């Protein structure tokens, strides 16, 4: 190693673009700088990546495995990234969503009790019935999403939860924009059908609070 | 077919929230990823090695010293054989010119 650690400072303090960081990661720099660049770049995308994976596979451990796989692949194959062909975010999310869809094919999410919503739905002012109803509704939404074909589900996750534009989502999914619109329309129709009935009252049997 | 984002549906879907317990700390995931060896294409690796070798004198010093010693030995060997001094670098250039490179 022939560059001292002070040469990392421009990466850490400056606002480096994703492409700059990727060129450092892809072998243009010595080990320490490459690792720092990767830490910085990965940290930018971690929370969104975890949310996407979680919404697709509905299971914390599986979602973590997907994110791990995407990170490892983007580290190992950084030299394959071509900024002329796509933005880093598109490339990274494509790896992530492929990993998540592979996992989903191998192991579909269980139909019930996928995620415990207790912590996220409870607040101090909510009564037990409010929490129960919210929990029930969250469960219905998860079940409705689980029932969608994988590509439709991915389209919904990207466009409705993560606010990607339709052209960005199409690039991530490697489909034509018209195909994405078709996926979204069909998914919307199914979801509206599944979610339209009134939520169950707490007196009915079902999910326990 | 044009798809308009349905704000009612969006609002409805967001009633499935994620909480902080659904997320793993990023540090270990990143460190695990970096524990794998990077796969660098051969051409990129060679170009990078050459760039370092020609821009940093200390990089791969044993190889550089080895190459210099080999040139010296070839020069001395040929010089001894032909009984006159031999310019190894000159010979190398002449051979390259001869092969059209």
Contacts between the chains, C-beta under 8 A, distances in Angstrom:
chain1	res1	chain2	res2	distance
A	2	B	56	5.1
A	2	B	58	6.1
A	2	B	59	6.3
A	26	B	40	7.7
A	26	B	44	7.5
A	27	B	38	7.0
A	27	B	40	5.1
A	27	B	44	5.8
A	27	B	45	7.1
A	27	B	48	5.3
A	28	B	48	7.3
A	35	B	34	5.7
A	38	B	30	7.0
A	38	B	33	7.6
A	38	B	34	6.1
A	39	B	30	5.6
A	39	B	34	8.0
A	42	B	26	6.9
A	42	B	29	7.8
A	42	B	30	4.7
A	42	B	33	7.3
A	43	B	26	6.0
A	43	B	30	7.3
A	46	B	26	4.1
A	46	B	29	7.4
A	46	B	30	7.8
A	47	B	23	6.5
A	47	B	26	7.9
A	50	B	22	7.3
A	50	B	23	4.8
A	50	B	24	6.9
A	51	B	18	5.8
A	51	B	22	8.0
A	51	B	23	7.8
A	54	B	18	5.8
A	54	B	22	5.3
A	54	B	23	7.8
A	55	B	18	7.6
A	60	B	21	7.9
A	60	B	22	5.8
A	60	B	24	7.6
A	63	B	22	7.5
A	64	B	24	4.8
A	64	B	29	7.1
A	67	B	24	7.6
A	67	B	29	6.0
A	68	B	29	5.3
A	68	B	32	6.2
A	68	B	33	6.8
A	71	B	29	5.8
A	71	B	30	6.2
A	71	B	32	7.7
A	71	B	33	3.8
A	72	B	32	7.2
A	72	B	33	4.3
A	72	B	36	5.4
A	74	B	33	7.6
A	75	B	33	4.6
A	75	B	34	5.8
A	75	B	36	6.4
A	75	B	38	6.4
A	76	B	36	5.4
A	76	B	37	7.2
A	76	B	38	5.6
A	76	B	39	5.0
A	77	B	39	5.9
A	78	B	38	6.4
A	79	B	38	7.3
A	79	B	39	7.2
A	79	B	40	5.1
A	79	B	41	5.6
A	79	B	44	5.3
A	80	B	41	7.8
A	115	B	18	7.8
A	115	B	22	6.8
A	117	B	16	7.7
A	117	B	17	7.0
A	117	B	19	7.8
A	119	B	19	4.9
A	119	B	20	8.0
A	119	B	21	5.9
A	120	B	17	4.4
A	120	B	18	6.9
A	120	B	19	3.5
A	121	B	17	6.9
A	134	B	15	7.0
A	137	B	15	5.1
A	137	B	16	8.0
A	138	B	15	5.9
A	138	B	16	4.5
A	138	B	17	7.0
A	141	B	12	7.1
A	141	B	13	5.9
A	141	B	15	6.0
A	141	B	16	4.2
A	142	B	16	5.7
A	145	B	13	7.8
A	145	B	16	7.7
A	156	B	13	7.2
A	159	B	5	6.5
A	160	B	5	7.0
A	160	B	9	6.8
A	160	B	10	5.0
A	160	B	13	5.3
A	161	B	13	6.6
A	161	B	14	7.2
A	166	B	3	6.8
A	178	B	1	6.7
A	180	B	3	7.7
A	181	B	1	5.1
A	181	B	2	6.1
A	181	B	3	4.1
A	182	B	1	5.9
A	184	B	3	4.3
A	185	B	1	6.1
A	185	B	3	5.3
A	188	B	3	7.5
A	188	B	6	5.9
A	188	B	9	6.0
A	191	B	9	6.3
A	191	B	13	7.4
A	192	B	9	6.7
A	195	B	9	8.0
A	195	B	12	6.0
